[in-house]
Amino acid sequence: MINYSKLLKRIDVNELSKVVSKSTIERIKVGANMRLSTLEKICKYLKCQPEDILSFK
């Protein structure tokens, strides 16, 4: 399972909605998968690497 707690601690949901859709935010909240292109958008926006915002459990 993917854990996005690092992402949710790093950025407010309102700010995240500037980058991704509300449905994607809901998927993030429940730990569902996201497309690599979405992950890339978030990482570019935050200027970070994937391991900075997610982990696997």
Secondary structure, 3 states (H helix, E strand, C coil): CEECHHHHHHCCHHHHCCCCCHHHHHHHHCCCCCCHHHHHHHHHHHCCCHHHCCEEC
